[in-house]
Amino acid sequence: MKKRYTFTGCQQETITEKNIASFTKRILLLFFIFFTCQFSYAQFSCTGFNTTNISYTGAIQTFTVPAGVSELRISLTGASGGQASAATNLAGGGATVYAYVSVVPGDVFRVLMGQKGTNGTYEAGGGGSSAVYKNGVLIMVAGAGGGVDNTGDGGNGLAAINGGDGANDADAGSTGGCVSSVDNGKGGIGGNGGNHGEFAANCPHGGGGGGGLNSAGQGNGNLNAGQPGGRGNINGAAGGMGSLDDAVGINGGWGWSGGGGADDRESGGGAGYSGGGGGPESKNPGGGGSFVAAIGTNGITASGKSSGTGTTTGYNGSGIVCSPSLITLPVILESFTAEKTVEGALLKWAVSGEINIAYYEVQKSTDGVHFSTITVIAASGNSSTPLHYSFTDVALVNTSKVFYRLKMTDADARATYSATRYLDIIQENASLTTYPNPVKERISIVLPQSWKEGNNLILFVNATGQVVMKKTTTSLQSDFKVDMLSSGVYLIKVINSKTNQQLSAKFIK
């Protein structure tokens, strides 16, 4: 009888005793296949470069290439799935991708690190993917791992573009369980999100699929199933919510694309360029797929990808950037507000993290064009935790209209500016203020102080009377992106729910 030996690597190789007579030759062939797979891409190295670590912050991190830098080396790892305290199984680990990228000073990189899926008792959420944009173009995605299921391990993030199936993929845990649709736990294809776990009437629940490039995680939308993770987004995407069944709050992780949420004993799939499928009970979740732009595009000169490995502790996404000069990730400004009080103009701002930040300048103007610094406030310098700052401007004598902005400067004397905030100091009658006018990309709306309480419905109306945009807000100052509107004259109409007052103003696009 002829014996057959099968090795699985970058391709499947079948060997017979007729072709290989000795055990030694078989071992040598195994090593050959192994090293052929391992060295199909160059190994990542930062030798001779300065290294900056990138950690998960829950927000976008942006940096600009400084002078004297012509190459960056970037490595990313997607987040793992969450842990299940009542199970001894392993959550899926995030995949790792890397690229060597040619750059010029002034190139802007946008980095999003994935968040680990939420832990549960018998189930867990899928992790969020990590990603990098160069000058607004997506160049790297590291797929995330699926959460622990009560019956087996979560699927690992995959080096392949497509995410793993929740039921059948080799990296998706065990098979079996209740009979359901042919798409049971199916992973995303061609950049779509993964599917929910179960569709059949006798198995109505399932973990949410992880999000992908072209869509959020797919699923039947059953409220008793973990919900899908969000579609890949340059601003980041939320993980899927935990179900309204026994696993409320077992959510998928935030990231470039979001991890799937969990249901009772049924875990969420990992996010990625293509999301992993959700996990029905006994059919565990898949991991998300990874992506690196082709060599020769967007300055990439070398790249590589590897699948994740299971983990016992779980982790958020991470990365490193290597450069001849040290790269600093600047302050992440979450909010900046101006409010009139009895003491003066109260300015408040919040940041989600600081790296190498030296100080903040509060700048003031009476025309919105020419600004001067009225105070300098020292920054904490380096912090990965949220921080809050405030300053009250009491010098408002003989001032009617006043504009404020922040100038944020790092230790290398590089500065960025916040959006401008406006206050009408003297005027007390209810009126609506908009600026700039005419507008190209973004318009700011300032409501009267008497409208501080209650909801405000803001409508944008074109010349034919059609409402082209609307929003409800409690804020007295709001910014709106209007670059998508066609040229013309528009009416802004605002209705306050507390006073039932209506105000309007026109602007030119």
C-alpha positions in Angstrom: 0.0 0.0 0.0 1.4 3.4 -1.0 1.7 5.9 1.9 1.2 9.6 1.4 2.5 12.5 3.5 0.9 15.9 3.2 2.5 19.2 4.3 0.4 22.4 4.4 2.2 25.8 4.0 2.1 28.4 1.3 0.9 25.5 -1.0 0.0 21.9 -0.4 2.8 19.3 -1.3 2.0 15.6 -1.5 4.9 13.2 -1.3 5.0 9.4 -1.9 7.6 6.8 -0.8 8.3 6.2 -4.5 9.7 9.8 -4.7 11.3 10.1 -1.3 12.8 6.9 0.1 14.3 8.1 3.3 13.0 9.8 6.4 15.9 12.2 6.2 14.8 13.4 2.8 11.3 13.9 4.1 12.5 16.0 6.9 14.7 18.1 4.6 11.7 18.7 2.3 9.6 19.8 5.3 12.2 22.4 6.2 12.5 23.5 2.6 8.7 24.1 2.4 8.7 25.8 5.8 11.5 28.2 4.9 10.1 28.8 1.4 6.8 30.0 3.0 8.6 32.0 5.8 10.9 33.9 3.4 8.4 34.6 0.7 8.6 38.1 2.1 11.6 39.9 3.7 11.8 40.1 7.4 10.9 43.4 9.1 13.9 45.2 10.6 14.5 48.6 12.2 18.3 48.2 12.6 19.9 51.6 12.4 16.6 53.5 12.7 14.8 55.3 15.5 11.7 53.5 16.7 8.4 55.0 17.8 5.9 52.7 19.5 2.2 53.2 18.6 -0.4 52.1 21.2 -4.2 52.0 21.1 -5.8 55.3 22.2 -9.4 54.9 21.0 -8.8 57.7 18.5 -7.0 58.6 15.3 -3.2 59.3 15.6 -1.7 61.5 12.9 1.9 62.5 12.2 3.7 64.5 9.5 7.0 63.3 8.0 9.8 65.7 9.2 12.6 67.1 7.1 15.5 64.7 6.4 13.4 61.5 6.2 13.0 59.6 3.0 11.8 56.2 4.3 9.6 54.9 7.0 9.2 51.3 8.1 5.9 50.5 9.6 4.6 47.4 11.4 1.0 46.9 12.6 -0.8 44.2 14.6 -4.5 43.9 14.8 -6.3 43.5 18.2 -7.1 40.1 19.6 -10.6 39.0 20.4 -11.9 39.2 24.0 -11.6 36.6 26.7 -14.3 34.3 28.2 -13.7 33.8 32.0 -15.6 30.5 32.1 -13.7 29.0 29.2 -10.1 27.9 29.0 -9.9 28.4 25.3 -7.8 31.0 23.5 -9.0 34.2 21.9 -7.8 34.7 18.3 -4.7 36.9 17.9 -4.4 39.8 15.5 -2.5 39.4 12.2 0.7 41.5 11.6 1.6 43.4 8.5 4.5 45.6 7.6 5.8 47.9 4.8 8.8 49.9 3.9 7.5 53.2 2.5 9.4 55.9 0.6 8.3 59.4 1.8 9.0 63.1 1.4 8.8 65.7 4.2 5.3 66.8 4.6 3.6 63.5 3.9 0.8 62.9 6.4 0.2 59.5 8.0 -3.0 58.6 9.7 -2.8 55.6 12.1 -5.7 53.7 13.8 -5.0 51.0 16.3 -7.6 48.3 17.0 -9.3 47.7 20.3 -9.5 44.3 21.9 -13.0 42.7 22.0 -14.9 43.0 25.2 -14.6 40.0 27.7 -17.5 37.9 28.7 -18.3 34.8 30.7 -18.9 32.2 27.9 -18.4 34.5 24.9 -16.5 37.6 23.8 -16.4 40.3 21.2 -14.2 40.3 18.2 -11.2 42.6 18.0 -10.9 45.8 15.8 -8.5 46.0 13.0 -5.4 48.3 12.8 -4.7 50.4 9.7 -2.5 53.2 8.2 -3.3 55.8 5.6 -0.6 57.8 3.7 -1.9 61.1 2.4 -5.5 59.9 2.7 -4.8 56.6 0.8 -5.3 53.3 2.7 -2.0 51.4 2.5 -2.1 48.8 5.3 -4.7 46.8 7.3 -3.9 44.2 10.0 -6.8 41.9 10.6 -8.1 41.2 14.1 -8.8 38.0 16.0 -12.2 36.6 16.9 -13.4 36.3 20.5 -13.3 33.2 22.7 -16.3 30.9 22.2 -17.5 28.6 25.1 -16.6 25.5 23.0 -13.4 26.5 21.3 -10.8 29.0 20.3 -11.4 32.2 18.4 -10.0 32.4 14.9 -6.8 34.3 14.3 -6.4 37.3 12.1 -5.3 36.1 8.7 -2.5 37.3 6.4 -4.9 36.7 3.5 -7.1 39.5 2.3 -10.3 37.7 3.1 -11.4 36.9 6.6 -12.0 33.4 8.0 -15.4 31.7 8.1 -17.0 31.3 11.4 -17.8 27.7 10.7 -15.4 26.2 8.3 -12.2 28.1 8.1 -9.0 26.4 9.4 -8.4 29.4 11.7 -12.0 29.6 13.0 -12.1 27.0 15.8 -14.1 23.9 15.9 -17.0 22.9 13.7 -20.3 21.2 14.4 -23.3 22.6 16.3 -26.8 23.3 15.1 -27.6 22.9 11.4 -28.3 26.3 9.8 -27.9 28.2 6.5 -25.1 27.4 4.1 -23.7 30.8 5.1 -23.5 29.8 8.7 -20.6 31.9 10.1 -19.3 32.7 6.7 -16.4 35.2 6.5 -16.4 38.2 4.2 -15.2 37.9 0.6 -13.6 40.7 -1.5 -13.5 43.1 1.4 -17.0 42.7 2.7 -17.7 42.1 6.4 -18.2 38.7 7.9 -21.7 37.2 8.5 -23.6 36.5 11.6 -23.3 32.9 13.0 -26.8 31.4 12.7 -29.9 32.0 10.5 -32.1 29.0 11.0 -35.3 29.2 13.0 -34.1 26.7 15.6 -30.8 28.6 16.0 -31.8 32.3 15.9 -28.7 33.7 17.6 -25.1 34.2 16.6 -22.1 36.4 17.0 -21.7 39.4 14.8 -19.4 39.4 11.8 -16.4 41.7 11.8 -16.4 44.8 9.5 -14.5 45.0 6.3 -13.6 47.4 3.4 -16.9 47.4 1.5 -19.4 46.9 4.2 -20.1 46.5 7.9 -20.2 42.9 9.1 -23.1 41.1 7.6 -26.0 39.4 9.5 -29.7 38.9 9.9 -30.0 41.8 12.3 -31.8 39.7 14.9 -31.8 41.6 18.1 -31.0 38.4 19.9 -27.8 38.1 18.0 -24.5 39.9 18.4 -24.5 42.8 16.0 -22.0 43.3 13.2 -18.9 45.5 13.5 -18.7 48.7 11.5 -17.3 49.1 8.0 -13.7 50.3 7.5 -13.4 54.1 7.9 -10.6 56.6 7.8 -12.1 58.0 11.0 -12.4 54.6 12.7 -15.5 52.3 13.1 -17.3 51.1 16.2 -17.5 47.4 17.1 -20.8 45.6 17.0 -23.0 45.8 20.1 -23.6 42.8 22.3 -27.0 41.2 21.9 -30.2 41.9 23.9 -30.1 38.3 25.1 -27.9 37.0 27.8 -24.7 38.8 26.7 -25.7 42.5 26.9 -22.6 44.6 26.7 -20.3 42.1 25.1 -19.2 44.4 22.3 -16.7 44.2 19.5 -13.6 46.4 19.5 -13.2 49.8 17.8 -10.7 50.1 15.0 -10.3 50.9 11.3 -13.1 48.3 11.0 -15.0 47.1 14.0 -15.2 43.7 15.6 -18.4 41.8 15.8 -20.5 41.8 19.0 -21.4 38.7 21.0 -24.5 36.7 22.0 -24.9 34.2 24.8 -22.1 31.6 24.2 -21.6 32.9 20.7 -18.7 35.2 20.0 -18.0 38.0 17.5 -15.7 37.7 14.5 -12.6 39.8 14.1 -12.5 42.9 11.9 -10.2 43.4 9.0 -9.9 44.3 5.3 -12.4 41.5 5.2 -14.2 40.7 8.4 -14.2 37.3 10.1 -17.6 35.4 10.4 -19.4 35.5 13.7 -19.5 32.4 16.0 -22.6 30.3 16.5 -22.5 28.0 19.4 -20.0 25.2 18.7 -19.0 27.0 15.5 -16.4 29.5 16.6 -15.7 33.0 15.1 -13.3 33.7 12.3 -10.5 36.3 12.2 -10.3 39.3 9.9 -8.1 39.3 6.8 -5.2 41.7 6.2 -4.1 44.0 3.4 -0.9 45.8 2.2 -0.8 47.9 -0.9 1.2 46.4 -3.8 5.0 47.0 -3.9 5.6 49.9 -6.3 2.4 51.8 -5.2 2.2 54.6 -2.7 6.0 54.4 -2.2 6.0 50.9 -0.8 9.3 49.1 -1.6 9.0 46.0 0.6 6.1 44.4 2.6 4.9 41.3 4.3 2.0 39.7 6.2 1.6 36.9 8.8 -1.4 35.4 10.5 -1.9 35.9 14.2 -1.6 33.3 16.9 -4.0 32.5 19.7 -3.6 34.4 23.0 -4.4 33.7 26.6 -4.4 37.4 27.8 -5.8 39.4 24.9 -4.4 42.7 23.7 -5.2 45.9 21.9 -3.6 46.6 18.5 -0.1 47.9 18.4 2.5 49.1 16.0 5.9 50.7 15.5 7.3 53.3 13.1 11.0 53.3 12.3 12.7 56.3 10.8 16.1 58.0 10.6 14.6 60.8 12.7 12.3 60.1 15.7 8.7 60.4 14.7 6.3 62.0 17.2 2.6 61.5 17.3 1.1 64.9 18.3 -1.8 65.8 20.6 -5.2 64.4 19.7 -7.6 67.3 20.2 -11.1 65.8 21.0 -13.0 69.1 21.7 -12.5 72.9 22.0 -15.4 75.1 23.2 -16.0 78.8 24.1 -18.8 79.8 26.4 -19.8 83.2 27.9 -20.0 83.2 31.7 -20.3 86.0 34.3 -16.5 85.9 34.7 -15.7 86.2 31.0 -15.2 83.8 28.1 -14.6 80.3 29.4 -12.5 78.2 27.0 -12.2 74.5 27.5 -10.4 71.8 25.5 -9.9 68.1 25.9 -7.3 65.8 24.5 -7.2 62.0 24.4 -3.4 61.8 24.5 -0.2 63.9 24.3 3.2 62.9 22.9 6.1 65.4 23.1 3.6 68.3 23.4 5.2 71.4 24.9 2.5 74.0 25.4 -0.9 75.5 24.2 -1.3 79.1 23.2 -4.8 80.6 23.5 -5.2 83.1 20.7 -7.8 85.8 20.3 -9.1 87.9 17.4 -11.8 90.5 16.8 -12.1 89.9 13.1 -11.4 86.1 12.8 -8.3 86.8 10.7 -5.6 88.4 12.8 -4.9 86.5 16.0 -2.7 87.3 19.0 -1.7 85.1 21.9 -3.3 86.0 25.3 -1.9 83.2 27.4 0.4 80.2 27.2 -0.5 77.0 29.1 2.1 74.2 29.6 1.1 70.7 28.4 1.7 67.5 30.4 4.2 66.6 27.6 3.5 62.8 27.3 0.3 61.1 28.4 -1.8 58.3 27.0 -4.8 59.2 29.2 -7.5 61.9 28.5 -6.6 65.4 29.7 -8.7 68.5 30.2 -7.6 72.1 30.1 -9.5 75.5 30.6 -8.8 79.2 30.6 -11.1 82.2 31.3 -10.6 85.4 29.3 -11.8 88.3 31.5 -10.5 91.0 29.2 -13.8 91.6 27.3 -14.2 95.4 27.8 -15.4 97.3 24.7 -15.5 94.0 22.7 -18.5 92.9 20.8 -17.4 90.0 18.7 -14.5 87.8 19.6 -12.8 84.7 18.1 -10.6 82.1 19.8 -8.4 79.3 18.6 -5.6 77.1 20.0 -2.1 76.9 18.8 -0.6 73.5 19.9 3.2 73.3 19.8 5.5 70.3 20.4 9.0 70.1 21.7 10.4 70.3 18.2 8.6 73.6 17.6 6.1 72.1 15.2 2.6 73.7 15.6 -1.0 72.9 14.6 -4.2 74.9 15.1 -7.6 74.1 16.3 -10.9 75.2 14.7 -11.9 78.8 15.5 -14.6 79.4 18.1 -16.8 82.6 18.1 -18.6 84.5 20.9 -20.9 87.6 20.6 -20.2 89.3 23.9 -22.6 92.3 23.9 -25.6 91.1 21.9 -28.2 89.5 24.0 -31.1 89.3 21.6 -31.7 85.9 20.0 -29.9 85.8 16.7 -28.1 83.3 14.5 -24.5 83.8 13.5 -22.7 81.9 10.8 -19.1 82.1 9.5 -17.3 82.3 7.1 -19.6 83.6 4.4 -19.1 82.8 1.6 -18.0 79.3 2.5 -15.9 76.6 0.7 -15.6 73.6 2.9 -16.9 74.1 6.5 -19.3 76.5 8.1 -19.7 77.3 11.8 -23.1 78.1 13.4 -23.4 80.0 16.7 -26.7 80.0 18.6 -27.8 82.5 21.2 -27.0 81.9 24.9 -30.7 81.8 25.8 -30.9 78.5 23.8 -28.5 76.7 26.1 -31.2 74.4 27.3 -33.1 72.2 24.9 -32.6 70.5 21.5 -31.9 72.6 18.4 -33.0 71.3 15.0 -30.7 72.8 12.3 -31.9 72.6 8.6 -30.0 73.5 5.5 -32.4 74.5 2.7 -31.4 75.1 -1.0 -32.9 77.7 -3.3 -35.8 75.4 -4.4 -36.9 74.8 -0.8 -35.5 71.3 -0.5 -33.9 70.3 2.8 -30.4 69.0 1.9 -29.0 68.5 5.4 -30.3 68.4 8.9 -29.0 67.7 12.5 -30.3 67.9 16.0 -27.8 69.2 18.6 -27.7 70.7 22.1 -24.5 72.6 21.4 -24.5 76.3 20.9 -21.6 76.1 18.5 -21.5 73.5 15.7 -19.3 72.9 12.6 -20.7 71.5 9.4 -19.0 70.1 6.4 -20.6 71.6 3.3 -18.0 70.9 0.6 -20.4 68.4 -1.0 -23.1 71.0 -1.6 -23.3 72.6 -5.1 -22.7 76.3 -5.6 -25.6 78.6 -4.7 -27.4 80.4 -1.9 -28.6 78.4 1.1 -30.9 79.1 4.0 -30.0 77.9 7.5 -33.1 77.5 9.7 -32.9 76.6 13.4 -35.7 75.6 15.7 -35.3 75.5 19.5 -37.4 72.9 21.3 -37.4 74.8 24.7 -38.4 78.3 23.5 -40.0 77.2 20.2 -38.2 80.1 18.6 -37.0 80.0 15.0 -34.0 81.7 13.6 -32.6 81.8 10.1 -29.6 83.1 8.1 -28.3 82.8 4.5 -24.9 81.8 3.2 -23.3 81.5 -0.2 -21.5 78.3 -1.2 
